[in-house]
Amino acid sequence: MNLLKELSDAPLPCARADAAMIDRLRLLDAAGLIRVLIPSPHIGCDRCLRQAPATVLDITPHGWEALRTNVVEEDTPLPPPCRGRPRSGSAALDLAQLAAWFSSFRHRPGRADTDD
């Protein structure tokens, strides 16, 4: 709620670049309290994960109501959990895990890649 109050005082649209802030904006967006554009993270040429700033477009009517009443109510229940492979919390984490996996793979010359 503190972030939502902060956004209500800021001129919109506004950009936020801090990774922790972007995660908080994702939560507000998922709750239907704001509309935000969050670019997909990418791996830079230095193999570091990069995240462009998120742009908060506006506060939704549901967000203004939450600010007025200081209560956030869910309009729709959460979907049931997926069965099978567990999903990570963010695409950035998936990309970071993939990047780490690929960077740890080294082809060893002289070894045959055959199964006996």
N, C-alpha and C positions, 0 to 999 in steps of 0.2 A: 504494500500500500504506500510505503514511503516513496518508492520510485514513481508510482502513478501520481502521487501528489506533486512530486518534483516536475514531472512532465506536464501537469496541468498548468504550472506557472511558466513553462518555457514556451517561446514562440515555435509553433510547429509549421512545417516539418523541421526536424532537427536531427543531427547525426551524432551517433555515439560510437566510439572506436574501441573502448576497453572490452576485452574478452569476457570478463565477469559481468559487465553491464549488458553485453549482448545476450548472454545466457539468461539474465533476468528479464530482458525484453522478450525473449522467446517464451518465457512462462506467461507474461502478461498477454502476449498474442494468443497463446494456446487457450487462455482463459476467456478470450474474447473481449478483453478490456481495451486493447489498442490495435491499430493496424500499423505494421512495420514491415519494411523491406530489409531482409538480411541476406546479403550475397553469400554464395557458397564459399567455404574456405578452399584454398588452393595451396599447393606446394610450390614454393618459389624456386628459382634456379639454384639457390644455396641449400636446397632440400629442407627448408624450414616451412612449417605450416603457417600460412598467412591468412588473415581475415580482414576483409575490407570493412569500413564502418557500416553500421546499420542505420537506416533512416526511419525515424518514427514519423508516420504520416499524420495520424490523428488519434484521438481518444474516442472510442465508440460510445454510443448511448449507454450501453451496459457499463462501461468504464466510468462515465459521469455519474451514473446511479450509484455505483460502488463508492465513489468519492463522497457523494451526498450522504449516504447512509452509513458509510464506513464498514460495509458488509459486502463480501463477494459471494454470490450464490451461483451455483452451477446451473446452466440452462439444460445441459444434456449430460447424462452420466458418461463416464469413461468407457471406452470399448473394452471387451474382455481381453485378457492377456493372450498374446499369440502363443500357439503351441509350436514346438520345434526349437530352432536355434534362437537363443535369447538375443534381443536387440540391444545395442548400446544406446545411451541417452542422446547422442548427437552424431551428426554426420562428420563433424570435425574429429571426434574420437575415432570413428571408423577409418577416416583418412590417415590419422596419425598411426593407428595400428597397422594399416597396410604399408605405410611408408617404412615403419620400423621393420616389418617382416621382410619387405623387398631389400632393404639396406643390409639385413643380416644374411641374406642369401649370397653365397659366393660359389661360383663354379670352380671346382678344383681340377686343374689340368692334370692329365695323366690317369684320372680315375674313370673307369667305364661306368656309364649310367645304365647298366643292365642288371636285371634281377636274376639270381641263380636259383 
